[in-house]
């Protein structure tokens, strides 16, 4: 009898452990909560308000929903909106999903949509990503579950603009009650996960939204952990302390590939297009010959090969092959230090000059890349002082225009998979991340936003890129491939838009 009881007891423990109720260890009978999914990234969030992000939306994407989302093939599909259509050239009507609530019980309605967009468009709020939706004039509430998005001019990209931040929907009553600062630290959304805690500089913890309108995810708890050191992230992955790691460096790709417990997930051209920006109204960068000279002085292909170990693709463009509006690779500047010296002489800088280059650790091997740039420019007489800026400082200083006159920045269209997302924000005069002004480029950027004719849009973007190459307000370097380390215990692979939707993660049995 005792033997039978022992067998039954053992069977019960195994059953509970297998189905995730407890993890049984030894004879203590101690119950341990199911292990959370851990996602280790190089940096912490700066805030959790989707309307005012200065970084990617990997964390907030799991707390909030948008009106439109994408399927596994990156095609648009309904989310908080069940349908949409263009009822007039400047009006898009969205029908909203009924019965959805924010995790604090507040109802999702048309008023929620209007409030979420209005706060981003309000110029007093200085939303850093307002350019993504600046074509919108206003959002009108038609009824409780219908809104009209009214644009300044016809905008065929409105459904696309409503598929990621800054159009994630926030709870109006809660935000007004607690204020913007508290909301950014204790967010409430309609998403698959609820906010639990944010240990600044360390981690953000989320737990499953048991009342999620689109089904209950398999992962019940997730921790986004900040681990700046690449080697430490690799160790965490190999030791089972992390299930997904981002920011896998070129050097560490092999380490992940050799791992017995993890695999490498690669997204070609899935990262930022990294460039050197110039404040074109500041000497000596207000001289086009100087800007062209510096373009000729840089051998980007050598940097990609020797520094980045081919973990990026050299480019002269601000859009990639996956972006709507991509026109192919424009002709850029061939490496020609002799030509660079000649142009510097013509510009009045025969002996070169000294400049400061700001950089930040958001990009793979950023310090090594900056040093390579400095070494190449030294050959034509330009002395660079490389200045590594702390991440949180860079997030605020760049959109405020407080960075040095020469700086490294990365951008891409992965948020919307449309060329407009990167080009408008970085090239249109007056935008927070633009340090360039050209009337013709501004006009063509505005026109490209208003036409639904793809052929015409491509023609406009080709013209813009031709002008930009001539003006040389940037040294376009490369677009990063994106590498993730992924535990062999889970099903998940990187996406071209850079998102990590935890609700799509499942465990391998």
C-alpha positions, 0 to 999 in steps of 0.5 A: 500500500505504501508503495502504491501511495508513493507511486501515486504521489510521484505521478501527481507531482510529475503531472503538476510540473509538466503542466506548469503548476509547480516545479518540484525539487527534492522532498521539500514539496516547495512550490515555485512559480512557472519560469517567466520568459526573459528578454535581455537587451543592451539597454533599458527603456527611457519611458513606457508611453507609446506616444512619446518614445525615443527608442524602439517599441519592443516593450510597449508593443506588448502593453498596447494595441493599435487599430491595425496590425500585421500578419506573419507576412507583414500584411495589414489586418484588423486589430482594435479596428475591425475595418477601415475605408477612405470615404473621401480623399482626406477622410478615413473611417475606422470601425472599432472593435466592441467590448474591449477594455483597458486592463484597469477596466476603462472601456475602449471607445472612439474617444480613446482613439481621438485622445491618443492621437490628439496628444501626439499631434499637440505641438506643445507636447513635442512628441518625438515621433509626431512626424509619423502622423503629421499628415493628420488634421484631426480625429473626429468621433462619429459614434462610440465605435466609429472614428474619422481620421481627417488628413490635411491632404490625401494620405494613402498611408493612414492604415499603415500609420495606425499599425505601430507607435505612436498610434498605440491607444491609451486610456483617456481617463487614466492618463488625465487622472495620473498625468503624463509622467506617472503614465509613462512609468505605470502604463495601462493598455488593452494589450496582451500583457499588463504592466507590473513593474519597472526597475529603472536601469534594470528591467521591466516586468509584464504579466499576461492580461487574462481578459485579452480580447484576442486570446490568452497568450501561452507566455504568462510572464515576461521580463525585459532585462537590461544587460549592457555587456554583450558577453553577459547577455550571451552567458545569460542565454547559454545558462538559460537565464535569458530566452531571447537576447537582442543586440548580438554583435558580429563577434558573438554570432559564432558564439550563439551558433555554437551554443547547445541550448540556443540558436541564431535568428537573422533578419537581413537589413532588419536594423537601422540605417546608420549614418553620420549627420551634419548640422548643415547650418554650422561651419564648416558643414554649411559648405557643400564641398566639405560635406562632399569631401567627407563622403569621398573620404569614407570607405564604408565597404571596408568598415562593413567588412573589417569592423562589422564582419559583414553584419550590415549592408553598405547603402546610400539610401534611407530606405530598404528593399522591404519598404514601399517606395524603395527605388533601388540603390542610388549612386553615392560617393566612391571612396576617393581620398584624393578627391576629398583633399581637392574639395577641402582645398577648394572649400578653404580647408587645405590643412583640414580641420578638427571636429567632434563626432558624437556616437552612442551604443545603440548601434553594433560596435559603435565605438569601433566604427567611430574610430574607423571613421576617424582613422579614414578622415585623418588621411585627408587632414580631418581630425575627429574627436570621438565622443561617446554619449550616454544613451539616455542623454542622447535620446533627449539631446538629438531631437532637441538639436543639442548634439555636436555638429557631426554625429552618428544616428540610425533610422529606418522605415521598419516602423511602417515599412514605408520609405516615408517613415525614415525620409520625412523625419530625417530630411524634412526641414523643421523635423526634430531629427533633421539637421538639413533644409532644402525647399525642393526636397521638402516639397517632394517629401510632402507630395510623396505623402499625398499620392496613392500612385506607387509609380509616382511615389517612387519617382519622387523618392528617386528624385529626393535621393538624387538631390540628397546625394548632391547636397550630401547632408549625411554620410550614409554608411550601412543598414544593420542586419539584426541578430537575436539569440533564441533559446531552443526551448521556444518558437520565435524568430526575428521580424523585419519590423523589429518587434518582439510580440510575446503573444506570438511566442510558444514553448517547444514541447 
